[in-house]
């Protein structure tokens, strides 16, 4: 059976974005912490955010619903580590299948028009 577990630790609360780079209805993932499964999804989901409210140990499990072996790829992006972008400003970029999401941070106030 295909069942992979990836362990990691975070030293402070953060928000992660799970980004599948394999489209498969058979593959699933789940993120667990000290309190159990916190978030789960399919490899067909576009991008799923998970808030890690506490520092600690986490496990990301990837598994096949049908127990079939298949290749897969994903990225975990730390939204708190987003690239700062000054406003006003312009970005010219091209998204590729290997990097479908780009994350940016900026300061804005209520009523600002972006």
Secondary structure, 3 states (H helix, E strand, C coil): CCEEEEEEEECCCEEEEEEECCCCCCEEEEEEECCEEEEEEECCCCCEEEEECCCEEEEEEEEECCCCCCCCCEEEEEHHHCEECCCCCCCCCCCECCECCCCEECCCCCCCCC
